């Protein structure tokens, strides 16, 4: 086996905003994620502000090479990201 080699250091930031449909309100939001390893980090959060859901995330590769002794950490890191990407916000009918 060989170490994992990345193309280079990188930092990607995304913000996604979704308008909550009329007649609905936010009931539950996914938990924030903060994962920081020496080779990479990932942070995300979902917030509700008025009728807008805002999901922000930052993915950063900090080291070009991940040695074999950190492969379990690398697998865990990508599993956490995959889980975060599958999380959902829950809406419920608004009560007036």
MOSULUR-V293166 format. One record per residue. RES is the residue in three letters. PHI is phi in radians with two decimals (NA if undefined). D_FIRST is the distance of its C-alpha to the first C-alpha in Angstrom with 1 decimal. Layout:
# MOSULUR-V293166
[[RES,PHI,D_FIRST] [RES,PHI,D_FIRST]]
This chain:
# MOSULUR-V293166
[[UNK,NA,0.0] [UNK,-2.11,3.8] [UNK,-1.14,6.9] [UNK,-1.45,9.3] [UNK,-1.97,12.2] [UNK,-1.64,15.6] [UNK,-1.12,18.5] [UNK,2.99,20.6] [UNK,-1.12,22.5] [UNK,-2.68,24.4] [UNK,-2.46,27.0] [UNK,-2.03,28.4] [UNK,-2.18,31.5] [UNK,-2.22,33.2] [UNK,-2.31,36.6] [UNK,-2.15,37.9] [UNK,-2.05,41.5] [UNK,-2.25,43.0] [UNK,-1.43,46.7] [UNK,-1.23,47.6] [UNK,-1.04,50.0] [UNK,-0.97,53.7] [UNK,1.58,54.7] [UNK,-2.19,51.4] [UNK,-2.44,50.0] [UNK,-1.32,46.7] [UNK,-1.79,46.5] [UNK,-2.69,42.9] [UNK,-2.07,40.0] [UNK,-1.16,36.3] [UNK,-1.22,35.3] [UNK,-1.18,33.9] [UNK,-2.15,30.2] [UNK,-2.36,29.1] [UNK,-2.18,25.4] [UNK,-2.40,24.5] [UNK,-1.97,21.2] [UNK,-1.11,20.6] [UNK,-1.58,18.3] [UNK,-2.88,20.6] [UNK,-2.45,23.7] [UNK,-2.56,25.6] [UNK,-2.39,29.3] [UNK,-2.56,31.7] [UNK,-2.72,35.2] [UNK,-2.12,37.8] [UNK,-2.24,41.5] [UNK,-1.98,44.8] [UNK,-2.36,47.6] [UNK,1.13,50.7] [UNK,-1.79,49.8] [UNK,-2.10,46.5] [UNK,-1.68,43.0] [UNK,-2.16,40.6] [UNK,-1.94,36.8] [UNK,-2.16,35.0] [UNK,-2.60,31.4] [UNK,-2.31,29.4] [UNK,-2.12,25.6] [UNK,-2.31,24.4] [UNK,-1.71,21.1] [UNK,-1.84,21.7] [UNK,-2.16,18.6] [UNK,-1.33,16.8] [UNK,-2.34,13.4] [UNK,-1.93,12.0] [UNK,-1.21,10.0] [UNK,-0.97,7.6] [UNK,-1.25,10.9] [UNK,-1.96,12.5] [UNK,-1.09,10.4] [UNK,-1.09,13.4] [UNK,-1.13,15.8] [UNK,-1.12,14.4] [UNK,-1.09,14.8] [UNK,-1.07,18.2] [UNK,-0.98,19.2] [UNK,-1.24,18.8] [UNK,-1.16,20.6] [UNK,-1.10,23.4] [UNK,-1.09,23.9] [UNK,-1.05,24.0] [UNK,-1.12,26.5] [UNK,-1.09,28.6] [UNK,-1.17,28.8] [UNK,-1.62,30.2] [UNK,-1.13,32.8] [UNK,-2.34,36.5] [UNK,-1.58,39.7] [UNK,-1.93,42.7] [UNK,-1.87,46.1] [UNK,-2.42,49.4] [UNK,-1.02,52.9] [UNK,-1.27,54.7] [UNK,-1.79,57.7] [UNK,-1.83,60.6]]
